[in-house]
Amino acid sequence: MTNKTVLNCISSFLIIFLFSPAILNAQNYTVMVTVKGIVKDASGNGIAAATVNVKGKVSAVATAADGSFTLPVPAPKCIIEFSSVGFKNKSVEINGEENIVVVLQESSSQLGEVIVTGYGSQKKSNLTGAVASIGNKDFKDQPVSNLANSIQGKLSGINVTSPSGTPGAGLLVSIRGAQNPLYVVDGIPMISESNSSLSTSFNTTGEEVGQGQNISSITDINPNDIESIEILKDASSAAIYGSRASNGVVLITTKKGRAGKSQIGFNVYTGMQKVAKKINFLNANQFVDFINEARANDLKLYNADNNVFGAGFDATVLTDPLNYSAGNINTVWLDQIFRTAPINNYEVNVRGGNEKTKFFISGGYFDQQGIVIENYFKRMNARINIDHAVNDRFSIGTNLSISKTLNRRSFNDDTYSGIVTNAIGASPLMPVYDAAGNYSKFEDYQASWLSDNPVKSAHEIVGTTDGYRLLGSFFGEYKFTDYLKFKTSFSADYVALTDKLFLSPITTDGAPIGGRATKANFNSQTWLNENILSFQKLYGKHNLGALAGFTQQGTTSDRNATSGQGFPLGSGLSDVSVAAIITRTPVAPGGNNRLHSYLARVTYDYDGKYLASVSIRADGSSRFTEGKQYGYFPSFSAGWNINRENFMENSKTLTALKLRASYGFTGDQEIGDYQNKPLWQPAIYNGQSGLKPKLITDPNLTWQKNRGLNVGIDFELWNGIISGSSDYFVNTRTDLLNYVPIAGTTGFATLLTNGGEVEDKGFEFNVTSRNIGTTNFKWTTNFNITFQTNTLLKTPIDNQLLSAYNDLNPTHILKVGQPVGSFWGVKYTGVNAQTGDATFEDLDKNGTIDANDAQILGKARPDFYGGLTNSFRFKNFDLMIAAQFSSGNKVYNLIRPVYENLGYSNDGGLGQVYANNSVNSLKRWQKPGDVTDVPRASFVNKNYIENSSMFVEDASFFRIRTVNIGYTFSKKSIKVLSGLHIYAQVQNLFVFTKYKGFDPEVSSNGGNIDRTAGVDYAAYPPARTFTFGFNLNL
Amino acid sequence: MKRIFNNIFTICTSAILLFSCQKLDVNSPTDVPTDLVFKNADGLRSALVGLYNNLQQRDYYGAYYPLMADLNSDICTAGGYDIPALNEIGAHAITSSNLYVERIYLALYKCVANANAILASVDGINDPNLSAEEKSSIKGQALAIRGMVHFDALRMFGYHWDNASANGVPIVLTVQQAADVVLRSTVAASYTAILKDLNDADALLAAGSTDAKYSNKLMVKGLLARVYLYKKDYANAAAFATAVIADGTFSLLNSADFPGIYTGRLSAESIFELSFDAQNQSAFNGTTYVRPDALRTEVFFLASQQLNTFFEARPTDKRSELVDFVNNDAGILPDGRTLKYRGEVTKDNPAYILRIAEIYLIAAEANKLAGGGLTYLNTLRTNRGMVALDTEDIPDEATFLQAVLDEREAELNFEGHRFFDLARYQQMESVLGVANSNAVFPIPLRELAATNNKLSQNPGF
């Protein structure tokens, strides 16, 4: 049988199963009585969202905001169970009562917590895989545009780094070493990459050299709309998402409505941001002295040996009086481009409903001005989540969010022609404006590194990205019986982006052509239909769950761009349509892909003691050729709640102990569309359109596979006073989808093929300790740490050299036995104390330092990372201090050769120095005997090597990420309101690090290509943010 | 009620089955599957347009092939933002991992692959809309370009001056699969293949084909003259050069108008001039001139002081006006910029692949002093404002050869000839002061890695 027949059989079976009369008749769902009541805590406040169910029945109701509930029970005499996170479970036996009041006692145990898993949810105590979960209270009110910011340092195994401080920038989310997870929002897999056409950087000849700014489309989601985030870390939990799960899965659940009195909430904060760290540069006097010293050093050498700089060297450049001197001008360029920028967030939400209809509606406005002048990110969003019970069996609902983002970009940021990069090394002798009030011409001043006056670039180059996004789903659920239900959903993710870039006619690049503009459009539609049949029934002590489903998904996207040049001078007009000449801007074309999937899972537990789960997903992808389209991703897991065994049951110390083990397979198909067929592409010559070869393909191209083993332990001491878990994992990614170099004589440079193997293994540990828990004073500590290694086991071409930017010498190497993304260059061995020259290790001992002396210089990945969060509550005051750390990671600080060029003047005429130097150069060698690691200044010689360990820095850090102090007004003092909480917060308070750049996390190119990660080309630095805000509930 | 829901589910399920019948097969709206390209005459015509577009790659005649070659000689100096890969070419100390060299090599063989795809299909297409003449023309053009590209590969990566050397270049004559590797031919075999393609093209192309934007019969004859000259087959070189001159279709402009070669397009001097336009720009302007007050860091290819000195010794030479050593930013001085590629607005500077002036120089060099070469040299010299030389000025062949080489430097600078001239006469050491093993570019390290070191490297790299 072919795959297709098998799958058709499965689906036929599904249909028969669904409509089998036997099943329909099997129901015995007769409701006799309805019990009403209220669930309260010890101090008499209603507990919202507590779970209420009849013992032995799976279907449950949740309490309303005031704690009230209405539960249909099969008989007047039965046992009702109550549970809620943070409270001890309670069972109440009723005997005909129809109205009850239940008081739950507080508990530190988290075992009752319900965790969202792929296509379902489970009690934490029943989980067999490795799932990290974080609730709204842990990330609300943070002044960030990207929800991933809020989990930084909070969860073990998850390393979130901010490669750029740009408002709206993408974040690097690495789950157990694998980057770019799948985001699933309320069940909809969401496009999370940057969709902007402008996110590339170009060199002076218009050639694309790097990725540049990455505006993540995850920022379309308002973090405060999120109820919880669950991260499926191990392969067995993620395997139900099959082909897209090999980098882990992030499940985002938005807030849902609750029955009861409508609650209206306002969340408002306002604050200021300042650059967290600046790089200090030489002032005008120091700069001139520095150049003079560089020339004097060289002159001394020249006088000793006239051929030292080659025959025919004209020594007058070392003796001519400088045509500049330190006058009144002393521009601190970073101060000119940075500013103190406001950040504001306003949000209103209404949550309510009744037994039949529940809703959550929210609207928000977020406005973050960038710390670089002119730059901002704004978001307007609205959400409506509705659940409606048509009758006892049938319910429908919708989750819908619409957002608009407006982004004034910082031109070419994170690349070497960006505003920040330009301001670095700009001459302090150059004023911002000349005497006439015009931008001063950078050509007239020292520092040839510049491509324009940075302030002029910031004002006169206007790049914007405006986006609309609709993310919505409509679903219906039908309960055949108490234990069998069917859910079908139709979802859509629609994105429309418009990118504009305008270089006004007074910019350097715009001047010769009368200004240049580009306008690009991108739109993408993803539709998804999911059909899931699920079963959950308790047979005595045997709890059996099962689900089977069929899902299908399609994405179509379209992208185009037009450029024009020649705009009316001084008019301010910038639309492409008024350009004198239309030019071409090549952009990546749109795409189209489909995915058909079949999934099934069986879970079983015996008395909550022995747990097991088996799942499989089959994915068919249009990205591969027939015969290679389907991938099968099974998983197995088991758990043992040891504390439920007789011998442990009475332990007062170890109140919970669970062992877990899992093994599973996931896949990866992230190769872009149309990579499976050889193609020719359009090409023009002399006004005619034709075709030329585009792509050569591997007919055997198929899924990248990931197999993962996870062994874990969960524990609680003294009923949750201390709780935690620990996991050991080994993930092996095989058949890596890689572009491998092929012989140029084929007419192609690379071939996309499966090859290579990478192993990530590590150990995670997290613990929560409720140090003090009295009524008036509470102190809780969370700590997590992850040790992790990454090793390249196989690769089609060993020792492959890679460059972070196309026009740089190789910066990275792929070498078997080493981590992916190892830095490559020559090793710096310090300053010769006699001559002041830089020395390097001559590996091949041939007397010259060149590419043959290069070696591995470190890696971008940390050895271990984690976080530490302390929360205090004293009466009505609360204080939270969250810190994050990372150790063993290095950064190739490739912008430093620019601002630590030691006076080198790279042009043959030696008319201009390359760039101003940072104050680090004050430590330079000045006379024989000086012991320092900064070589002597030299005007003629380059006393450094860019691709060397001189610029590979230890980027380990300990960051105090968030300090939040708040006060909650007691209900008695504010009668009209049901709650008011005010707070003040500092984000990114301090970083302890030896790293010399702006920030150790910063990585140019967005860093999301792990093979060339960890390069700093003066990416947009992060801010320190002070906010003040309140949460008000009516 | 139950019935209603049953119906709903039936509908949903039917919808599911309906959807699932859709094939998991998608096609790109902006590309054509390879097996559908050569269906008919139109496909063939499209592929030919693609071939010319391939010649326009920035790494080939979009600027870098001729300019990187010049940078590796004494007429050009590296500018740019301290780009190591550019600097090492300027210092004639190229390493095999050089990114520019790597990309030039790839660009060359992309063109070869495109030509091979056409040549593999052309005979099998029997389309009533394809006349025999057009078929010959397409085949002839593809062969001419394949010959030219292989020759460009040979003179950059092979020991073209030594017919006995094993260090030729890969000659690719068939459509390649991803795993295929073509090893280097000997120099002699490389020449044989190149000459075969050009001679076949000569036979196929109609006599009347003279459109300088496309490969034409005279361009093929001109290339044959060039190839024979490099091969030191002077009799053939002279014969083909003389034939092109005698044809008269392409001729030297009036002395006063000659800068029109560069300010205008498709002057009578251009035998093969690759056209660009505002929608399809070349990189010549952006790498040699950029803008009037460009800094040194913005200009990749600067005119060297040597070229200034060279022209200072030729005060009447009108071609000295095409190099500017005065109106530049202080950082560029004492180097200068070529003015052959002005046009900052449209950046549509063409690639001057073959000009009649070069044919005169080939005729002069191939005929030698003894064979009347001086006449050809003087025709060009006087046209460009230089005095005619006589036998008193040129007493022997060595002096004559130097005069020809100087004339080539004056005429063809920044058109990608100087480095190859130095290589032909093994003058790396005497002129550039580096070992003669630097008379070729290294085979890119990438190629050695991708072929598991099956390809051999040039000696000295």
Interface residues (C-beta under 8 A of the other chain):
Chain A: S11 I15 L18 F19 L24 N203 T204 T205 G206 E207 N391 R393 F394 Y416 K441 E443 S448 W449 S451 G476 Y478 F486 T488 T508 A511 P512 I513 G514 N529 N531 F550 Q552 Q565 G566 I581 I582 T583 R584 P589 G590 G591 N592 N593 R594 H596 G620 S621 S622 E626 Q629 D673 Y674 K677 P678 L679 W680 Q681 P682 A683 I684 Y685 N686 G687 Q688 S689 G690 L691 K692 P693 K694 L695 I696 T697 D698 V740 P741 I742 A743 G744 T745 T746 G747 F748 A749 L751 T753 I797 N799 Q800 L801 S803 N806 D807 L808 N809 P810 D850 A851 N906 D907 G908 G909 G911 Q912 Y914 E946 N947
Chain B: M1 K2 F5 N6 I8 F9 T10 C12 T13 A15 I16 L17 F19 S20 Q22 L24 D25 V26 N27 S28 P29 T30 D31 V32 P33 T34 D35 V37 G43 R45 S46 A47 L48 V49 G50 L51 Y52 N53 N54 Q56 R58 T77 G79 G80 Y81 D82 I83 P84 A85 T95 S97 L99 Y105 L106 L108 Y109 K110 V112 A113 N114 N116 A117 P170 V172 Q176 Q177 A178 A179 D180 V181 V182 K213 S275 D277 A278 Q279 N280 Q281 A283 G286 T287 V290 R291 P292 D293 L295 R296 T297 E298 F300 L302 D329 A330 G331 I332 L333 P334 D335 E344 V345 T346 P444 L445 R446 E447 A449 A450 T451 L455
